[in-house]
Amino acid sequence: MSIFEYNGSALVAMVGKNCFAVASDRRLGVQLQTVATDFQRVFKIHEKLYIGLAGLATDVQTLYQRLVFRHKLYQLQEERDMKPETFASLVSHILYEKRFGPYFCQPVIAGLGDDDKPFICTMDSIGAKELAKDFVVAGTASESLYGACESMYKPDMEPDELFETVSQALQASVDRDCLSGWGGHVFLVTPTEVRETNLKGRMD
């Protein structure tokens, strides 16, 4: 078993019309044994920028703490919040810095940039960015997430439709992966509000 699969995870970010959604499962496991059912994988950097971290749970928490530290330094120096594109470059740089002993994480970054234009991207454990205009996925359930998102995604969805689509895609995908699941956690971000929802899913 790969070290990336040790704790299990499912992450998806999807773009709508001037909005985006980031969703994750809630299971924390040690291989096939479930340890917790309320594990957080999606974190807020500021009001319009979120990061999801799939992979090894210890590295997820360590990397998140480093990113919060670097973002606070940026806020002190620049007196403004980081743009999503800038933050993606920062994450990529931090990961590549440790390329010989990497953080076993696969980040998914989603934010609203200038003119509330949604930005999403993912990268591998050494910071090679992959930009997308529709959706990005990560984690042990990524293969089934690709299939579900490909079939359900439509361009320029309104917030309510986007929430429904990303929730259905997540729930359908984690049922096909025994290392992730146990409910979901969805953040829906629009220029005016952030909606956070916990989904109930199969408990097996």
N, C-alpha and C positions, 0 to 999 in steps of 0.2 A: 504493500500500500504506500502510495506517495505521501510525503509529509504534508502536502497541500490538502489531502483528503482526510487527515487524522481526526479533525474535529467536525468535518462536514459543513457545507454552506451553500446558499443559493442567493444570488444578488442580481437585480435587474434595474436598469434606469431607462426610462422611455420619455420621448419628447412629444409635447402637444403644441397647441397654438398659444404661444407666449406663456407656456407653463411646462413643468416636467414632473415626473414621479420617480421616486426611488423606493424599491421594495426589497425586503430580505426575509429569510425564514428566521425562526427563533430557536432552533435546536443547537445545543452545544453537546457534542458527543465525544467519547474516546473510542475511536473506531466504531464498533456497532453498539456500544453501550451508551445510553442517553444519560447525561449528567445534569443538564439544566434545560428548561423549556422557555426561558425568558432572556436569552442572550442577545445583546445589542450589537448589530453589525453596521448600522447606518448612523453616522454622527454628523452633527451640525457644526460647521465652521463659522458661518455667520448667516444672517436671515435668508440670503439667497444663494447659499452655497453649502452643499452636502457631500460627504464622502462615505462610500460603503467599502468595507474591507473584508474580502473573502480570504480564507486560508487558515493558517495556524493561529488559534485564539490568543496565545501569549504575544505573538508578534503583532496581531491586530491592535491590541491595547497599547503596546509599546510605541508602535508607529503613530497611532492616533495622538498620544501624548506629545511626541516630538513635533507633529504637525501643528497642534494647538500652540505650542511654545513658539514655533517659527512664525505663525500667523500673528500672534500677539506682538512679537518683535516688529513685524512689518507694520502693524497698526500704530505702534509707538513712533516709528520712524516716518512713515508716510502720511499718517493722520487720515487714513481711509481704509476701507475694506479691500481685500484682494479680489481681483477679477478672476473668474473661473479659469481662463486660459493661463494666467500667471500662476495660479495655484497648482494647475496640472503640471506645469514646468517645475515648480518647487518639489512636488511629490516625486516626479521623475528623477530629479537631481538627487534627492535624498536616497532613493532606492539604488540608483546607479553608483552612488558613493560607496555603498556596501555590497557591490556586485560579487566580491570574492567570498562573502559570507552573508548572503542576502536575507532580508526579511521575507519570510515565506507567506507573502500576501499578494493578492491581486486586487488593486484598488479600482473602484468605479467612482468617477467624479461627475457631479451634475450641478449646474448652477445657471443663474440668469445673468447674462452679461449686459453690454450696452443695449439700450432700447428694449430691455427685457427679452433679448434673444436667448433661447435656451442653448446651453452647451453641455454635451456629454462626452465622456471619453473613459477608456479603461487602459490598463497597461499590465505588463507582466511583472515578475518579481524583481527585475533589474531595470524597470522604468522605460521600456519601449512602448511609446504611446500608440494607441489605436483610436482615432477619432471617428465619430459616426454622426449621422444626421437623424437617425430614427431611434435605435435602441442599442444598448450594450449589456452584456451579461457576464457573470463570473461565478466561480464556485464549482462544487461537485455536480450540481444540477444544470451546468451551463449548456450541455448538449440538448437536453429536453427544453430548456428555456429558449434556445435558438429556434427550435421547431414551433413552439407555442407562439412566440413573438412574431415570427415570420408570417404565421397564418392569421394572427389577430390584429396586427398593427395597421393603422391607417394614418396618413398624414393629416396634420392640423386638427387634431381632436380637441374638443372642449374639455375643461378640467374634469367634469363628472364622467364623461366617456373614457377619458384617459385613466382615471382611477379604476373604473370597472375593468378595463382591458388589462391593466398591469396586474390587478388582483387575480383575475381569472388565469392569466398566463402563469403567474407564480404558483397558484394552487394546483393547476394541472401538472406543472413540471415537477414539483417536489413529491407528488404521488408516484412519480416514476424514478425516484432516487431514494435509496434507503438511508443515506447519510444526512439528508436534510429534511426539513418539514416542521411539524409540530406548531402550525400556525404561521402567521406572517405579520410583518410590520411595514406599513406603507406611509411614506411622506409625499404629499402632493403640494407642490410649491407654485404659487401664482405671484404676479407682481404685488398683490395686496394682502395675501394671506398664506399661511402654512397649515395644511390639514394633516394631522397625524392619526393614523388608524391602526388598531390591532385586529388582525384577521384570525378567526378561529378555523382550524384545519383538522385534518385527520390526526388522531393522537396515537398512531402506530408506526 
